[in-house]
Each structure stands twice: as structure tokens, then as C-alpha cells.
Amino acid sequence: MTILGIGTQNNSPIIGINQSVEFIDGTPTLKDGDIAVGDFNNDGLNDILLTGRNAVNTPQAAIYYQRSDKKFAKVPNISLDGLYNSTADWVDYDVDGYNVPQNLDRQDN
């Protein structure tokens, strides 16, 4: 899995995903956010937490889990506050072996 971090498009910083990573619901394109990789569901496969603003500047935050076919799907039934100008990370809050997203340096409010 290869992830492309920060770049620019039309003189604006963006965060994007390298073409070698495949999302079943289409590749999300966000700007002014962050990417964190961790094993959210403890299945031994890397999952992705994305934050940032979409093409219409709406703040977003979503977790994508890696399926056994190596494609990524959005985790259903989890609602996260949309964030931008943020830093994303994973933390095992209750030391149960499962990582949960932690958004640090929230600057959108």
C-alpha cells in the first residue's frame, strides 16, 4: 500500500491517495487535512483515517477498512465530526488491542 501525503493543485495544498490504493466507493480527494494508517479492526490489515475538506469545502472525517481483497471500504455506522486543518492519529484508549481515531490539533472551530 502506498499513500501520497501532501501536494498542490491549482496553487492549493491537497491530500490524495496514490493510484495503487483502491477504494470501492471511489477515491476520496481532500485538502487541508491528514491521513493516518492503523489497524482499526484488529484484523492485521492497515486501515485509513482521512480528514480534510472535500471539493466543495465541506469538512470530512472517515475511516476506511482494508478488505481481504486489499480494497478499502468506508466503515459503516460510524459518524465522525468533519475536520480540516487537523492532524489525524490512532490511539488504543482502553488498551483492548483496538485502535480508535484521535484527531489532534483541531483548528476548524
Buried (B, 14 or more C-beta within 10 A) or exposed (E): BEBBEEEEEEEEEBBBBEEEBBBEEEEBBBBBBBBBBBBBEEEEBBBBBBBBBBEEEEBBBBBBBBEEEEBBBBBEEEEBEBBBBBBBBBEEEEEEEBBBBBBEEEEBE
